[in-house]
Amino acid sequence: MTMPKDTNQYGTIFGGVILSYIDQAGFAEARRHGAHRWVTVAIDKVEFKEPVMLGDVVSLYGRTTRKGRTSVTVEIEVEAERYSSGAIIAVTSARLTMVSVDSTGSPIPFTSPPTVREVTPAR
């Protein structure tokens, strides 16, 4: 749900906030291809179709459209459920290139054994 801290002077959500959500969704989709560090190397073709309004519930949907050796191309679709009407509106779309890297930041094949271990919560 969008909150007042994310709004601009027009009462809509900053584009940068939506870009941050897109980046996180891109990571979530890339992570399905391997337990590695994934970095965003390109955000390509971002299209803001409609504004996101204060109070809207934002949903992001990612899908892999291309797989290389160390990278995946991910398309993200962003929808907003309007607070006032409940209508579902397509608001933004983007294409990202995500690369799997080792601890030094060098690209590695994402089909290689996991390089990131599961973190257990502190008690």
TORVEX-964529 format. One line per field, with one value per atom (N, C-alpha, C, O, CB): residue number from 0; x, y, z; residue in three letters. Coordinates in Angstrom, 2 decimals. Glycine has a CB too. Example, Ala and Ser with C-alpha at 12.3 -4.5 7.8 and 13.67 -1.06 7.14 Angstrom:
# residues 2
seq c(0;0;0;0;0;1;1;1;1;1)
u c(13.19;12.30;13.20;14.24;11.31;12.85;13.67;12.90;13.41;14.08)
v c(-5.69;-4.50;-3.30;-3.32;-4.47;-2.25;-1.06;0.03;1.14;-0.60)
w c(7.80;7.80;7.80;8.46;9.05;7.08;7.14;7.87;8.04;5.72)
type c(ALA;ALA;ALA;ALA;ALA;SER;SER;SER;SER;SER)
# end
This chain:
# residues 123
seq c(0;0;0;0;0;1;1;1;1;1;2;2;2;2;2;3;3;3;3;3;4;4;4;4;4;5;5;5;5;5;6;6;6;6;6;7;7;7;7;7;8;8;8;8;8;9;9;9;9;9;10;10;10;10;10;11;11;11;11;11;12;12;12;12;12;13;13;13;13;13;14;14;14;14;14;15;15;15;15;15;16;16;16;16;16;17;17;17;17;17;18;18;18;18;18;19;19;19;19;19;20;20;20;20;20;21;21;21;21;21;22;22;22;22;22;23;23;23;23;23;24;24;24;24;24;25;25;25;25;25;26;26;26;26;26;27;27;27;27;27;28;28;28;28;28;29;29;29;29;29;30;30;30;30;30;31;31;31;31;31;32;32;32;32;32;33;33;33;33;33;34;34;34;34;34;35;35;35;35;35;36;36;36;36;36;37;37;37;37;37;38;38;38;38;38;39;39;39;39;39;40;40;40;40;40;41;41;41;41;41;42;42;42;42;42;43;43;43;43;43;44;44;44;44;44;45;45;45;45;45;46;46;46;46;46;47;47;47;47;47;48;48;48;48;48;49;49;49;49;49;50;50;50;50;50;51;51;51;51;51;52;52;52;52;52;53;53;53;53;53;54;54;54;54;54;55;55;55;55;55;56;56;56;56;56;57;57;57;57;57;58;58;58;58;58;59;59;59;59;59;60;60;60;60;60;61;61;61;61;61;62;62;62;62;62;63;63;63;63;63;64;64;64;64;64;65;65;65;65;65;66;66;66;66;66;67;67;67;67;67;68;68;68;68;68;69;69;69;69;69;70;70;70;70;70;71;71;71;71;71;72;72;72;72;72;73;73;73;73;73;74;74;74;74;74;75;75;75;75;75;76;76;76;76;76;77;77;77;77;77;78;78;78;78;78;79;79;79;79;79;80;80;80;80;80;81;81;81;81;81;82;82;82;82;82;83;83;83;83;83;84;84;84;84;84;85;85;85;85;85;86;86;86;86;86;87;87;87;87;87;88;88;88;88;88;89;89;89;89;89;90;90;90;90;90;91;91;91;91;91;92;92;92;92;92;93;93;93;93;93;94;94;94;94;94;95;95;95;95;95;96;96;96;96;96;97;97;97;97;97;98;98;98;98;98;99;99;99;99;99;100;100;100;100;100;101;101;101;101;101;102;102;102;102;102;103;103;103;103;103;104;104;104;104;104;105;105;105;105;105;106;106;106;106;106;107;107;107;107;107;108;108;108;108;108;109;109;109;109;109;110;110;110;110;110;111;111;111;111;111;112;112;112;112;112;113;113;113;113;113;114;114;114;114;114;115;115;115;115;115;116;116;116;116;116;117;117;117;117;117;118;118;118;118;118;119;119;119;119;119;120;120;120;120;120;121;121;121;121;121;122;122;122;122;122)
u c(0.85;0.00;0.90;1.87;-0.97;0.56;1.35;0.99;-0.15;1.12;2.00;1.86;2.22;2.86;2.73;1.81;2.09;3.56;3.88;1.56;4.47;5.91;6.42;7.49;6.70;5.67;6.09;5.51;5.73;5.70;4.77;4.08;4.88;5.72;2.72;4.59;5.16;4.15;3.13;5.53;4.45;3.59;2.22;1.31;4.29;2.06;0.78;-0.09;-1.22;1.03;0.43;-0.35;-0.24;-0.99;-1.77;0.69;0.93;2.28;3.09;0.89;2.51;3.72;4.90;4.78;3.53;6.03;7.24;7.59;7.49;8.42;8.01;8.46;9.63;9.74;8.85;10.51;11.65;11.26;11.95;12.55;10.15;9.64;9.22;9.54;8.45;8.51;8.08;9.30;9.33;7.13;10.32;11.54;12.23;12.76;12.51;12.21;12.78;12.02;12.64;12.77;10.71;9.90;10.22;10.34;8.38;10.37;10.69;12.03;12.17;10.70;13.01;14.33;14.25;14.88;15.30;13.48;13.32;12.59;12.95;12.56;11.57;10.84;11.74;11.65;9.59;12.61;13.57;14.49;14.77;14.38;14.97;15.81;15.04;15.57;16.31;13.80;13.00;12.83;12.90;11.63;12.62;12.48;13.82;13.88;11.92;14.89;16.21;16.63;17.22;17.26;16.33;16.71;16.16;16.70;16.24;15.09;14.52;15.48;15.34;13.18;16.46;17.41;18.70;19.55;17.75;18.85;20.04;20.21;19.90;21.26;20.72;20.95;22.31;23.29;20.87;22.33;23.55;23.26;22.12;24.10;24.31;24.14;23.69;24.30;25.49;22.65;22.17;22.24;21.83;20.72;22.77;22.85;22.10;22.03;24.33;21.54;20.87;21.92;22.58;19.72;22.09;23.07;22.39;23.03;23.90;21.08;20.36;18.88;18.31;20.58;18.29;16.83;16.49;16.88;16.28;15.78;15.53;14.03;13.22;16.08;13.68;12.28;11.32;10.45;11.86;11.46;10.48;9.36;9.62;11.13;8.14;7.00;6.02;5.41;6.30;5.87;4.88;3.59;3.48;5.36;2.61;1.36;0.30;-0.41;0.82;0.20;-0.79;-0.14;0.77;-2.09;-0.60;-0.04;-0.48;-1.54;-0.44;0.35;-0.02;-0.43;0.29;1.18;-1.59;-2.18;-1.95;-1.73;-3.67;-2.00;-1.90;-2.97;-4.14;-2.05;-2.56;-3.47;-3.66;-4.25;-4.78;-3.18;-3.28;-2.47;-1.44;-2.81;-2.94;-2.17;-1.46;-2.10;-3.09;-0.14;0.67;1.11;1.58;1.90;0.94;1.38;2.33;2.11;0.17;3.40;4.40;4.50;4.52;5.78;4.58;4.64;5.84;5.97;3.33;6.73;7.93;7.92;7.36;9.16;8.55;8.74;10.04;10.42;7.54;10.72;11.98;11.67;10.91;12.87;12.28;12.05;13.27;13.16;11.62;14.43;15.66;16.65;16.78;16.28;17.34;18.39;19.69;19.74;18.02;20.73;22.07;22.86;22.29;22.79;24.17;25.01;25.10;25.05;26.40;25.25;25.38;24.25;24.16;26.70;23.38;22.34;20.96;20.83;22.68;19.97;18.59;17.96;18.28;17.78;17.06;16.26;14.89;14.27;16.16;14.43;13.19;12.26;12.68;13.45;11.01;10.00;9.13;8.70;9.15;8.87;8.05;6.83;6.94;8.87;5.67;4.42;3.95;3.95;3.33;3.54;3.09;1.63;1.23;3.96;0.84;-0.58;-0.88;-0.23;-1.46;-1.87;-2.34;-3.82;-4.61;-2.07;-4.17;-5.57;-5.97;-5.48;-5.83;-6.84;-7.22;-7.93;-8.86;-8.11;-7.47;-8.05;-9.52;-10.35;-7.27;-9.83;-11.19;-12.20;-13.37;-11.18;-11.78;-12.76;-12.50;-13.41;-12.78;-11.28;-10.94;-10.56;-10.23;-12.08;-10.61;-10.24;-8.76;-7.93;-10.55;-8.44;-7.06;-6.58;-7.18;-6.93;-5.50;-4.99;-3.53;-2.73;-5.10;-3.19;-1.79;-1.12;-1.53;-1.66;-0.09;0.50;1.91;2.27;0.52;2.71;4.09;4.56;4.08;5.00;5.50;6.18;7.65;8.02;5.53;8.48;9.92;10.58;10.04;10.54;11.78;12.61;13.96;14.55;12.77;14.44;15.71;16.63;16.18;15.48;17.93;18.93;19.60;20.17;19.97;19.52;20.09;21.25;21.14;19.01;22.37;23.55;23.89;23.88;24.76;24.19;24.64;26.15;26.91;24.32;26.55;27.95;28.45;27.67;28.13;29.77;30.38;30.65;30.24;31.70;31.35;31.57;32.45;32.48;32.20;33.17;34.01;33.29;33.84;35.32;32.08;31.32;31.55;31.07;31.65;32.29;32.54;31.37;30.87;33.87;30.94;29.84;30.19;31.32;29.49;29.19;29.34;28.12;27.05;29.48;28.26;27.09;26.03;26.33;27.49;24.83;23.79;23.38;22.65;22.57;23.85;23.59;24.60;24.48;23.60;25.61;26.61;25.99;24.92;27.82;26.68;26.15;25.91;26.59;27.12;24.94;24.62;25.84;26.71;23.60;25.89;26.97;26.49;27.29;27.62;25.21;24.63;23.93;23.10;23.64;24.26;23.64;22.38;22.23;24.61;21.49;20.28;20.67;21.48;19.28;20.09;20.37;19.36;18.15;20.31;19.86;18.94;18.76;19.74;19.47;17.54;17.30;17.96;18.06;15.80;18.42;19.00;17.90;16.76;19.75;18.24;17.23;17.48;16.75;17.23)
v c(-1.17;0.00;1.23;1.30;0.00;2.17;3.39;4.32;4.37;4.10;5.05;5.88;7.33;7.59;5.34;8.27;9.69;10.02;10.93;10.50;9.32;9.62;9.38;9.88;8.76;8.63;8.30;9.23;9.03;6.89;10.26;11.11;12.35;12.83;11.52;12.85;14.12;15.24;15.02;14.07;16.43;17.58;17.47;18.25;18.85;16.52;16.34;15.28;15.05;15.97;14.63;13.61;12.23;11.32;14.01;12.09;10.77;10.25;10.99;10.85;8.97;8.32;8.67;8.63;6.78;9.01;9.32;8.15;6.99;9.61;8.48;7.46;6.66;5.47;8.08;7.31;6.62;5.55;4.54;7.61;5.74;4.72;3.49;2.36;5.26;3.72;2.62;1.91;0.69;3.13;2.69;2.08;1.19;0.14;3.16;1.61;0.80;-0.52;-1.58;1.56;-0.46;-1.69;-2.59;-3.81;-1.35;-1.99;-2.75;-3.45;-4.62;-1.83;-2.76;-3.34;-4.55;-5.57;-2.29;-4.42;-5.52;-6.69;-7.85;-5.05;-6.41;-7.48;-8.17;-9.39;-6.91;-7.41;-7.99;-8.97;-10.05;-6.91;-8.58;-9.48;-10.75;-11.85;-8.78;-10.60;-11.77;-12.74;-13.96;-11.32;-12.24;-13.11;-13.74;-14.94;-12.32;-12.96;-13.50;-14.58;-15.59;-12.38;-14.38;-15.31;-16.71;-17.68;-14.79;-16.81;-18.13;-18.96;-20.18;-17.96;-18.31;-19.00;-19.40;-20.05;-18.12;-19.03;-19.43;-18.60;-17.41;-19.32;-19.26;-18.60;-17.91;-18.40;-19.62;-16.76;-15.98;-14.53;-14.15;-16.08;-13.74;-12.29;-11.93;-12.36;-11.51;-11.15;-10.68;-9.16;-8.53;-11.18;-8.60;-7.15;-6.71;-7.42;-6.67;-5.52;-4.93;-4.21;-3.29;-3.95;-4.62;-3.94;-2.99;-2.10;-4.96;-3.17;-2.26;-2.29;-3.34;-2.63;-1.13;-1.02;-0.37;0.77;-0.17;-1.11;-0.75;-0.54;-1.29;-1.85;0.46;0.65;0.70;-0.17;-0.45;1.67;1.90;2.75;3.80;2.60;2.30;3.06;3.31;2.38;2.30;4.58;4.98;5.27;6.27;6.24;4.39;4.48;5.31;6.09;3.08;5.13;5.83;6.15;5.45;4.97;7.19;7.48;6.47;5.84;8.89;6.32;5.54;6.56;7.52;4.61;6.35;7.31;6.89;5.71;7.46;7.85;7.60;6.59;6.75;8.91;5.55;4.53;3.35;2.34;5.14;3.45;2.32;1.14;1.32;2.72;-0.06;-1.27;-1.62;-1.82;-2.46;-1.70;-1.93;-3.39;-3.93;-0.98;-4.03;-5.41;-5.44;-4.77;-6.37;-6.22;-6.34;-7.79;-8.70;-5.79;-7.99;-9.33;-9.41;-8.63;-9.68;-10.37;-10.52;-11.82;-12.83;-10.46;-11.78;-13.00;-12.89;-11.82;-13.25;-14.01;-14.06;-14.20;-15.07;-15.23;-13.32;-13.37;-13.84;-14.19;-12.01;-13.84;-14.27;-14.76;-14.17;-13.13;-15.84;-16.35;-16.41;-16.97;-17.75;-15.84;-15.96;-16.93;-17.84;-14.58;-16.75;-17.61;-17.07;-17.82;-17.75;-15.74;-15.10;-14.13;-13.57;-14.38;-13.92;-12.90;-13.42;-14.40;-11.66;-12.74;-12.97;-11.61;-10.61;-13.75;-11.62;-10.43;-10.67;-11.71;-10.13;-9.71;-9.83;-8.69;-7.54;-9.82;-9.02;-8.00;-7.90;-8.91;-8.30;-6.69;-6.42;-5.63;-4.63;-5.65;-6.09;-5.35;-4.90;-5.68;-6.24;-3.65;-3.08;-2.70;-2.02;-1.84;-3.16;-2.81;-2.11;-2.35;-4.07;-1.25;-0.58;-0.87;-0.74;0.96;-1.27;-1.40;-0.09;0.25;-2.64;0.64;1.96;1.88;1.09;2.65;2.70;2.75;3.14;2.57;3.73;4.10;4.65;3.75;3.74;5.98;2.98;2.21;0.71;-0.06;2.71;0.28;-1.13;-1.56;-2.72;-1.96;-0.63;-0.96;-1.33;-0.75;0.23;-2.28;-2.70;-2.01;-2.17;-4.27;-1.23;-0.43;-0.82;-0.89;1.08;-1.07;-1.27;0.11;1.02;-1.93;0.26;1.58;1.73;2.82;1.89;0.67;0.78;-0.57;-1.62;1.25;-0.52;-1.75;-1.42;-0.27;-2.31;-2.44;-2.24;-3.54;-4.63;-1.67;-3.41;-4.57;-4.35;-3.28;-4.76;-5.38;-5.30;-6.42;-7.49;-5.37;-6.15;-7.19;-7.39;-6.46;-6.82;-8.60;-8.97;-9.94;-10.85;-9.60;-9.74;-10.59;-11.22;-10.55;-9.77;-12.51;-13.19;-12.95;-13.07;-14.74;-12.61;-12.28;-13.01;-13.44;-10.76;-13.14;-13.72;-12.62;-11.48;-14.47;-12.97;-12.01;-10.83;-9.81;-12.71;-10.95;-9.84;-9.00;-8.00;-10.37;-9.40;-8.66;-9.13;-8.51;-7.23;-10.23;-10.77;-11.66;-12.45;-11.56;-11.53;-12.38;-13.86;-14.27;-12.01;-14.65;-16.11;-16.74;-16.13;-16.62;-17.95;-18.61;-18.83;-19.32;-19.96;-18.47;-18.62;-20.07;-20.37;-17.80;-20.96;-22.39;-23.05;-24.23;-23.11;-22.27;-22.81;-23.05;-22.53;-21.86;-23.84;-24.10;-22.79;-21.79;-25.00;-22.79;-21.57;-20.93;-21.62;-21.89;-19.61;-18.87;-18.07;-17.46;-17.93;-18.09;-17.39;-18.42;-19.19;-16.25;-18.42;-19.35;-18.74;-17.52;-19.74;-19.60;-19.15;-18.53;-19.08;-20.32;-17.40;-16.71;-17.18;-17.17;-15.17;-17.59;-17.99;-16.82;-16.16;-19.23;-16.54;-15.40;-15.57;-16.68;-15.20;-14.46;-14.46;-14.68;-14.26;-13.13;-15.33;-15.59;-14.72;-14.79;-17.06)
w c(0.00;0.00;0.00;0.75;1.22;-0.83;-0.90;0.26;0.72;-2.25;0.71;1.90;1.59;0.57;3.03;2.44;2.19;2.00;1.23;3.32;2.67;2.53;1.12;0.76;3.51;0.30;-1.06;-2.12;-3.31;-1.37;-1.68;-2.66;-3.02;-2.26;-2.13;-4.20;-4.65;-4.38;-3.73;-6.17;-4.86;-4.60;-5.29;-4.99;-5.05;-6.21;-6.91;-6.26;-6.70;-8.36;-5.21;-4.53;-5.16;-4.81;-4.48;-6.09;-6.68;-6.19;-5.63;-8.24;-6.42;-5.92;-6.83;-8.05;-5.84;-6.22;-6.97;-7.90;-7.52;-6.00;-9.12;-10.06;-9.51;-9.77;-11.37;-8.74;-8.16;-7.18;-7.04;-7.48;-6.48;-5.56;-6.36;-5.99;-4.71;-7.46;-8.31;-8.92;-9.02;-9.44;-9.32;-9.86;-8.83;-9.17;-10.34;-7.58;-6.51;-6.38;-6.22;-5.18;-6.43;-6.38;-7.56;-7.41;-6.37;-8.75;-9.96;-9.81;-10.18;-11.20;-9.27;-9.06;-8.12;-8.37;-8.49;-7.06;-6.11;-6.75;-6.52;-4.86;-7.56;-8.25;-9.26;-9.44;-8.95;-9.92;-10.85;-10.15;-10.66;-11.53;-8.96;-8.17;-7.81;-7.93;-6.89;-7.36;-6.95;-8.11;-7.91;-6.44;-9.31;-10.48;-10.84;-11.11;-11.68;-10.85;-11.19;-10.20;-10.59;-11.22;-8.94;-7.88;-8.11;-7.59;-6.53;-8.87;-9.20;-10.04;-10.12;-9.96;-10.65;-11.53;-10.81;-11.42;-12.69;-9.56;-8.81;-7.56;-7.53;-9.67;-6.52;-5.24;-5.27;-4.71;-4.06;-5.93;-6.09;-5.73;-5.49;-7.53;-5.68;-5.66;-7.08;-8.05;-5.23;-7.19;-8.48;-8.47;-7.50;-8.79;-9.53;-9.64;-10.90;-11.90;-9.68;-10.81;-11.96;-12.78;-12.29;-11.52;-14.04;-14.90;-15.88;-16.44;-15.66;-16.09;-16.98;-16.65;-16.38;-18.47;-16.67;-16.65;-17.98;-18.27;-15.39;-18.76;-20.15;-20.34;-19.81;-21.11;-21.09;-21.48;-20.30;-20.17;-22.42;-19.47;-18.41;-19.00;-19.60;-17.16;-18.82;-19.33;-18.18;-17.64;-20.50;-17.83;-16.82;-17.57;-18.28;-15.98;-17.41;-18.17;-17.46;-18.09;-18.43;-16.16;-15.34;-14.00;-13.58;-15.15;-13.32;-12.00;-10.95;-11.06;-11.56;-9.94;-8.76;-7.71;-7.44;-8.25;-7.13;-6.21;-4.75;-4.45;-6.49;-3.88;-2.45;-2.04;-2.38;-1.64;-1.31;-0.83;-1.76;-1.36;-0.57;-3.00;-3.92;-3.40;-2.75;-5.33;-3.69;-3.43;-4.72;-5.76;-2.92;-4.67;-5.85;-5.89;-4.89;-5.88;-7.05;-7.26;-8.45;-9.45;-7.50;-8.32;-9.38;-9.81;-8.98;-8.92;-11.12;-11.69;-12.61;-13.55;-12.45;-12.32;-13.13;-13.90;-13.46;-12.26;-15.08;-15.85;-16.62;-17.10;-16.82;-16.72;-17.45;-18.93;-19.35;-16.95;-19.73;-21.17;-21.95;-23.12;-21.67;-21.32;-21.98;-20.94;-19.87;-22.82;-21.25;-20.37;-21.15;-22.25;-19.80;-20.58;-21.14;-20.28;-19.67;-21.21;-20.23;-19.39;-17.97;-17.00;-20.00;-17.85;-16.53;-16.25;-15.16;-16.43;-17.23;-17.07;-17.48;-18.21;-17.90;-16.96;-17.38;-17.67;-17.04;-16.29;-18.63;-18.90;-18.29;-18.52;-20.44;-17.52;-16.78;-17.18;-17.26;-15.25;-17.44;-17.67;-16.43;-15.87;-18.94;-16.02;-14.83;-15.26;-15.97;-13.74;-14.83;-15.02;-13.64;-12.69;-15.74;-13.55;-12.28;-12.41;-13.35;-11.87;-11.45;-11.39;-10.08;-9.06;-11.54;-10.12;-8.90;-8.73;-9.66;-8.96;-7.52;-7.16;-6.50;-5.42;-6.21;-7.16;-6.68;-5.33;-5.15;-7.70;-4.41;-3.07;-3.12;-2.41;-2.19;-3.97;-4.01;-4.69;-4.30;-4.69;-5.72;-6.49;-6.52;-6.84;-7.88;-6.18;-6.29;-7.69;-7.92;-5.81;-8.64;-10.02;-10.11;-9.40;-10.97;-10.96;-11.20;-12.48;-13.54;-11.31;-12.36;-13.47;-13.74;-12.82;-13.15;-15.02;-15.40;-15.35;-16.07;-16.84;-14.50;-14.30;-14.86;-15.31;-12.84;-14.84;-15.27;-15.81;-15.38;-14.11;-16.74;-17.19;-17.40;-17.65;-18.52;-17.28;-17.45;-17.82;-17.61;-16.17;-18.39;-18.71;-18.04;-18.16;-20.27;-17.34;-16.62;-17.06;-17.45;-15.10;-17.00;-17.17;-15.82;-15.25;-18.27;-15.34;-14.04;-14.30;-15.12;-13.09;-13.57;-13.74;-12.40;-11.36;-14.28;-12.43;-11.21;-11.06;-12.02;-11.26;-9.84;-9.58;-8.33;-7.48;-9.41;-8.26;-7.07;-6.04;-6.23;-7.43;-4.97;-3.88;-4.29;-3.59;-2.71;-5.40;-5.88;-6.93;-7.41;-6.45;-7.30;-8.30;-9.72;-10.67;-8.21;-9.89;-11.23;-11.65;-10.85;-11.27;-12.91;-13.39;-13.30;-13.57;-14.83;-12.93;-12.88;-13.55;-13.58;-11.40;-14.09;-14.66;-13.59;-12.50;-15.30;-13.89;-12.86;-12.65;-11.71;-13.24;-13.52;-13.33;-12.39;-12.08;-14.67;-11.94;-11.02;-9.64;-9.34;-10.92;-8.80;-7.45;-6.70;-6.95;-6.65;-5.78;-5.03;-4.38;-3.86;-3.96;-4.42;-3.80;-2.59;-1.89;-4.80;-2.35;-1.20;-0.34;-0.83;-1.64;0.93;1.86;2.44;2.49;2.98;2.89;3.56;4.90;5.64;3.75;5.18;6.44;7.48;7.23;6.27;8.64;9.71;10.65;11.00;10.48;11.07;11.95;13.31;13.83;12.13;13.86;15.21;16.23;16.03;15.51;17.30;18.35;19.53;20.52;18.78)
type c(MET;MET;MET;MET;MET;THR;THR;THR;THR;THR;MET;MET;MET;MET;MET;PRO;PRO;PRO;PRO;PRO;LYS;LYS;LYS;LYS;LYS;ASP;ASP;ASP;ASP;ASP;THR;THR;THR;THR;THR;ASN;ASN;ASN;ASN;ASN;GLN;GLN;GLN;GLN;GLN;TYR;TYR;TYR;TYR;TYR;GLY;GLY;GLY;GLY;GLY;THR;THR;THR;THR;THR;ILE;ILE;ILE;ILE;ILE;PHE;PHE;PHE;PHE;PHE;GLY;GLY;GLY;GLY;GLY;GLY;GLY;GLY;GLY;GLY;VAL;VAL;VAL;VAL;VAL;ILE;ILE;ILE;ILE;ILE;LEU;LEU;LEU;LEU;LEU;SER;SER;SER;SER;SER;TYR;TYR;TYR;TYR;TYR;ILE;ILE;ILE;ILE;ILE;ASP;ASP;ASP;ASP;ASP;GLN;GLN;GLN;GLN;GLN;ALA;ALA;ALA;ALA;ALA;GLY;GLY;GLY;GLY;GLY;PHE;PHE;PHE;PHE;PHE;ALA;ALA;ALA;ALA;ALA;GLU;GLU;GLU;GLU;GLU;ALA;ALA;ALA;ALA;ALA;ARG;ARG;ARG;ARG;ARG;ARG;ARG;ARG;ARG;ARG;HIS;HIS;HIS;HIS;HIS;GLY;GLY;GLY;GLY;GLY;ALA;ALA;ALA;ALA;ALA;HIS;HIS;HIS;HIS;HIS;ARG;ARG;ARG;ARG;ARG;TRP;TRP;TRP;TRP;TRP;VAL;VAL;VAL;VAL;VAL;THR;THR;THR;THR;THR;VAL;VAL;VAL;VAL;VAL;ALA;ALA;ALA;ALA;ALA;ILE;ILE;ILE;ILE;ILE;ASP;ASP;ASP;ASP;ASP;LYS;LYS;LYS;LYS;LYS;VAL;VAL;VAL;VAL;VAL;GLU;GLU;GLU;GLU;GLU;PHE;PHE;PHE;PHE;PHE;LYS;LYS;LYS;LYS;LYS;GLU;GLU;GLU;GLU;GLU;PRO;PRO;PRO;PRO;PRO;VAL;VAL;VAL;VAL;VAL;MET;MET;MET;MET;MET;LEU;LEU;LEU;LEU;LEU;GLY;GLY;GLY;GLY;GLY;ASP;ASP;ASP;ASP;ASP;VAL;VAL;VAL;VAL;VAL;VAL;VAL;VAL;VAL;VAL;SER;SER;SER;SER;SER;LEU;LEU;LEU;LEU;LEU;TYR;TYR;TYR;TYR;TYR;GLY;GLY;GLY;GLY;GLY;ARG;ARG;ARG;ARG;ARG;THR;THR;THR;THR;THR;THR;THR;THR;THR;THR;ARG;ARG;ARG;ARG;ARG;LYS;LYS;LYS;LYS;LYS;GLY;GLY;GLY;GLY;GLY;ARG;ARG;ARG;ARG;ARG;THR;THR;THR;THR;THR;SER;SER;SER;SER;SER;VAL;VAL;VAL;VAL;VAL;THR;THR;THR;THR;THR;VAL;VAL;VAL;VAL;VAL;GLU;GLU;GLU;GLU;GLU;ILE;ILE;ILE;ILE;ILE;GLU;GLU;GLU;GLU;GLU;VAL;VAL;VAL;VAL;VAL;GLU;GLU;GLU;GLU;GLU;ALA;ALA;ALA;ALA;ALA;GLU;GLU;GLU;GLU;GLU;ARG;ARG;ARG;ARG;ARG;TYR;TYR;TYR;TYR;TYR;SER;SER;SER;SER;SER;SER;SER;SER;SER;SER;GLY;GLY;GLY;GLY;GLY;ALA;ALA;ALA;ALA;ALA;ILE;ILE;ILE;ILE;ILE;ILE;ILE;ILE;ILE;ILE;ALA;ALA;ALA;ALA;ALA;VAL;VAL;VAL;VAL;VAL;THR;THR;THR;THR;THR;SER;SER;SER;SER;SER;ALA;ALA;ALA;ALA;ALA;ARG;ARG;ARG;ARG;ARG;LEU;LEU;LEU;LEU;LEU;THR;THR;THR;THR;THR;MET;MET;MET;MET;MET;VAL;VAL;VAL;VAL;VAL;SER;SER;SER;SER;SER;VAL;VAL;VAL;VAL;VAL;ASP;ASP;ASP;ASP;ASP;SER;SER;SER;SER;SER;THR;THR;THR;THR;THR;GLY;GLY;GLY;GLY;GLY;SER;SER;SER;SER;SER;PRO;PRO;PRO;PRO;PRO;ILE;ILE;ILE;ILE;ILE;PRO;PRO;PRO;PRO;PRO;PHE;PHE;PHE;PHE;PHE;THR;THR;THR;THR;THR;SER;SER;SER;SER;SER;PRO;PRO;PRO;PRO;PRO;PRO;PRO;PRO;PRO;PRO;THR;THR;THR;THR;THR;VAL;VAL;VAL;VAL;VAL;ARG;ARG;ARG;ARG;ARG;GLU;GLU;GLU;GLU;GLU;VAL;VAL;VAL;VAL;VAL;THR;THR;THR;THR;THR;PRO;PRO;PRO;PRO;PRO;ALA;ALA;ALA;ALA;ALA;ARG;ARG;ARG;ARG;ARG)
# end
